[in-house]
Structures are given as structure tokens and as C-alpha cells.
Amino acid sequence: MDLETCKIKQTQATAWGNGAELYAANLHEGSGIMMPLIAAYAETARAEVKGNPLILDVASGTGEPGISLARQFPNGSVIMTDLADGMIAGAKGRAERLSVKNASFDVADAEDLSQFKDATFDVVTCNCGLMFMPNYERALAEFRRVLKPDGLALMSAWGLPEHTQLISLMLGMQAAVAPNDSLFADPNILGSREKLVHAVERAGFSNVSCREVNVPMHIPADKVRVALVQNPLIRRMAGAAD
Ligand SMILES: C[S@@+](CC[C@H](N)C(=O)[O-])C[C@H]1O[C@@H](n2cnc3c(N)ncnc32)[C@H](O)[C@@H]1O
């Protein structure tokens, strides 16, 4: 792994891990911002998956869509993984609070899933994770490798900047205060439907379909302020103690 990639991954692991509590509260708890998108995973899995699947959720953050799918398939089983141990601790905590028993957790880089054998999983999911990965092609190849030949992969990336103004605003602020601590090679690399489908097909998936899901980001101003203030890069810039 080159130095730049290594740095991006370290920044990812620290930044996401430090923000896990806030992430869960705003994006996953109750009617959290991410939940309309998570509902789309549950809906597709309900229609397409039979029996008691073994599911791998990659870049789970504080446990979605893994926890929702574990609840949907109580006789199946879900392994949730993420690069950030803070996020995995948050996912474990949420699963315990929700009495989810059919789940396990692992810190793992999506670009190297070598702890899992070929053709292991019935379902692989990755919600809003790919665009953070410096080599997302390698991650997609790993998803394909660990998925059974007739398995189902569900994944998403956010859209282009004109549809993701709040994300662009937050990334813009971060780039302004900490230009050397980027979380991304390119945050919009999979923003268009064509690019996403092309990348997935190139990784060897077939029967690929793509749908747009609108995720409203109506965040009260005080919560946006808290999110920015808690961002470790912005805190560092402001000279705040970690
Ligand atoms: C926007 S969050 C998505 C979390 C969750 N899937 C959700 O739907 O809310 C992106 C997640 O990707 C994780 N991530 C970034 N790079 C990763 C990598 N190379 N391997 C695994 N996880 C990664 C981050 O730690 C973070 O938890």
C-alpha cells in the first residue's frame, strides 16, 4: 500500500471512529437520516432472499444495514465489518441494546477480506462505503469473491454534488481547514449511475440493476454545528484538545 493510501485509511479509521456516537444518534437511531436508504435494502432483501442467509455487511459504520437485516432474518446470520474500530464498537453496542443475537463483528478493510473464503455469503451489502475506499475496485472484487455465485450484492454510493449539497458543504469546509487530511481520493467518483454500474459490472457481477433513492437531509442547524465541531480535523484546526 502506498503512503498516500495508507494515510487516507488512517484518517478514515480515526475520523469515523471518533464520530461513531454522533453518527449513530443522527443517522441510525429512530428515524435517522440514513434509514430511508436502509429501508430500501430491507425491501430488496425481503423480495429476493429465501431461507436463512449468511450476510456480510461491509463498512457497516454503527451497524447498518447489518442490524436491520439481522432483525429481518432472525434465523440467518450477519457479520458486520468496518475499518474503524470505534464504528464497530458502536455497531456492537446498538446490536446489544436492540437484543440482536444473530450478528458478529470484525474490524476489516473492505479491500482485503482474506479472512473469508471464496463463495461464502448469500448476501453482501455495503451502504455508502465504496466512495471512501482508495481502491474501491479491489473492494468490489472482494465482494464478488466472497459472494456465492447465485448470491445477492446490495450497495450504494451518494449522488453527484448537485444532489448532495450538505455533504459537499461539509467536505468543502473540511478541505479548507485541513487540506492535507482528505478522507477521499475523489468523493464523487461513483456519483453517477453509469459510473457505479460500470464499476460493479467490471468487478464481475451480472444482472446489475440500479435505482435512485432520495435521502432527505433535513438536519437542524444546531446538529450540523455539533457535527462540524466534533469533526476531529476541524477540532485540530481550532486547536481543541482531542
Ligand atoms: C458513510 S459511513 C456508512 C456507514 C453505514 N454503512 C451506513 O449505512 O450508515 C462510511 C463507513 O465506511 C467505512 N470505511 C471507510 N473506508 C473503509 C474501508 N477501506 N474498509 C471498510 N470500511 C471503510 C468508514 O469507517 C465508515 O464507517
Ligand as a Chemical Component Dictionary entry (heavy atoms), coordinates in Angstrom:
data_LIG
# 
_chem_comp.id                   LIG 
_chem_comp.type                 NON-POLYMER 
_chem_comp.pdbx_formal_charge   0 
_chem_comp.three_letter_code    LIG 
# 
loop_
_chem_comp_atom.comp_id 
_chem_comp_atom.atom_id 
_chem_comp_atom.alt_atom_id 
_chem_comp_atom.type_symbol 
_chem_comp_atom.charge 
_chem_comp_atom.model_Cartn_x 
_chem_comp_atom.model_Cartn_y 
_chem_comp_atom.model_Cartn_z 
_chem_comp_atom.pdbx_ordinal 
LIG C1  C1  C 0  -20.919 6.911  5.485 1  
LIG S1  S1  S 1  -20.359 5.623  6.554 2  
LIG C2  C2  C 0  -21.551 4.366  6.160 3  
LIG C3  C3  C 0  -21.862 3.525  7.366 4  
LIG C4  C4  C 0  -23.070 2.620  7.254 5  
LIG N1  N1  N 0  -22.905 1.582  6.255 6  
LIG C5  C5  C 0  -24.334 3.379  6.992 7  
LIG O1  O1  O 0  -25.065 2.993  6.100 8  
LIG O2  O2  O -1 -24.637 4.346  7.694 9  
LIG C6  C6  C 0  -18.891 5.042  5.753 10 
LIG C7  C7  C 0  -18.168 3.937  6.508 11 
LIG O3  O3  O 0  -17.169 3.387  5.658 12 
LIG C8  C8  C 0  -16.108 2.955  6.493 13 
LIG N2  N2  N 0  -14.923 2.736  5.656 14 
LIG C9  C9  C 0  -14.174 3.651  5.008 15 
LIG N3  N3  N 0  -13.176 3.049  4.344 16 
LIG C10 C10 C 0  -13.287 1.718  4.572 17 
LIG C11 C11 C 0  -12.556 0.566  4.158 18 
LIG N4  N4  N 0  -11.475 0.664  3.351 19 
LIG N5  N5  N 0  -12.958 -0.639 4.596 20 
LIG C12 C12 C 0  -14.028 -0.765 5.414 21 
LIG N6  N6  N 0  -14.765 0.287  5.843 22 
LIG C13 C13 C 0  -14.406 1.509  5.419 23 
LIG C14 C14 C 0  -15.975 4.091  7.492 24 
LIG O4  O4  O 0  -15.225 3.725  8.618 25 
LIG C15 C15 C 0  -17.455 4.394  7.765 26 
LIG O5  O5  O 0  -17.916 3.667  8.881 27 
# 
loop_
_chem_comp_bond.comp_id 
_chem_comp_bond.atom_id_1 
_chem_comp_bond.atom_id_2 
_chem_comp_bond.value_order 
_chem_comp_bond.pdbx_ordinal 
LIG C1  S1  SING 1  
LIG S1  C2  SING 2  
LIG S1  C6  SING 3  
LIG C2  C3  SING 4  
LIG C3  C4  SING 5  
LIG C4  N1  SING 6  
LIG C4  C5  SING 7  
LIG C5  O1  DOUB 8  
LIG C5  O2  SING 9  
LIG C6  C7  SING 10 
LIG C7  O3  SING 11 
LIG C7  C15 SING 12 
LIG O3  C8  SING 13 
LIG C8  N2  SING 14 
LIG C8  C14 SING 15 
LIG N2  C9  SING 16 
LIG N2  C13 SING 17 
LIG C9  N3  DOUB 18 
LIG N3  C10 SING 19 
LIG C10 C11 SING 20 
LIG C10 C13 DOUB 21 
LIG C11 N4  SING 22 
LIG C11 N5  DOUB 23 
LIG N5  C12 SING 24 
LIG C12 N6  DOUB 25 
LIG N6  C13 SING 26 
LIG C14 O4  SING 27 
LIG C14 C15 SING 28 
LIG C15 O5  SING 29 
# 
